Every structure is written in C-alpha cells, then in structure tokens.
C-alpha cells in the first residue's frame, strides 16, 4: 500500500504564497529545488508549493475540493490576528465541528485552509 509522501498546493504566485504561509501560518522554507517549487516545513511536516498557471477559487464549503487543516490553540485569536493582517477570512467567526471549532482562510491563490481548535 502506498504511503503519503507529501502534500502539494498549487499556487499562481510562488512568492506571494511563500510570504503567506511563512508570515501568517508559521511555516518555514526548507528547500527551493526548482524555480517553480518551494518546500515548506511546519514542525517536521512538509508542504510543497507548486507553480500553477492561474488562480483558483474553491466553492467552499459547498463544492468538492481538498482543504488543508492546521491545528490552532485559539481560533478566535487567530481569526482576529489574520483579519488585522488583511488575510481573506472565509469563515471568520469560530464555528463548531465534531471535536472543536474552526475558522477558514483563503491563501493568495484561492486555496482554503482551515484552522482547527480541538476540544481537550
């Protein structure tokens, strides 16, 4: 059975995506193996940004698609901080989900990322 090797996110502007993921979500640049690929790291987990030709706009949450979920200790505080930084909040008020609450943001390429606060 194959094992998960990486998660890739396609973005139309590599520099804007690197800025977003490092400045707002706590990733660091691990490698730049090619001009169209940047490998990010977040506590030992890799995320690969790949160059795409055009921006997307997921019909979140009504449409199908893949959503990256990141754990956050306080989604309300995260929403406030991200809003002040002019990050597009798709779901800006914490909403319940089985096991906790979440908010959702859109990266510069239109991909949706959920920040998840799990109940203890």
LINVENBEL-V669659 format. One record per backbone hydrogen bond with DSSP energy under -0.5 kcal/mol. NH is the residue of the N-H (numbers start at 1). CO is the residue of the C=O. If there is no record, write none. Layout:
nh & co
NH & CO
NH & CO
This chain:
nh & co
7 & 46
9 & 48
11 & 50
17 & 13
18 & 14
19 & 15
20 & 16
21 & 17
22 & 18
23 & 19
24 & 20
25 & 20
25 & 21
26 & 22
27 & 21
28 & 41
30 & 28
30 & 39
31 & 39
34 & 37
37 & 34
38 & 49
39 & 31
40 & 38
40 & 47
41 & 28
42 & 45
45 & 42
46 & 44
47 & 40
48 & 7
49 & 38
49 & 47
50 & 9
50 & 48
51 & 36
52 & 11
56 & 109
58 & 110
60 & 58
63 & 59
68 & 112
70 & 114
72 & 116
78 & 74
79 & 75
80 & 76
81 & 77
82 & 78
83 & 79
84 & 80
85 & 81
86 & 83
87 & 82
88 & 106
89 & 87
90 & 88
90 & 104
91 & 104
95 & 102
97 & 100
100 & 97
101 & 117
102 & 95
103 & 115
104 & 91
105 & 113
106 & 88
107 & 111
110 & 107
113 & 105
114 & 68
115 & 103
116 & 70
116 & 114
117 & 101
118 & 116
119 & 99
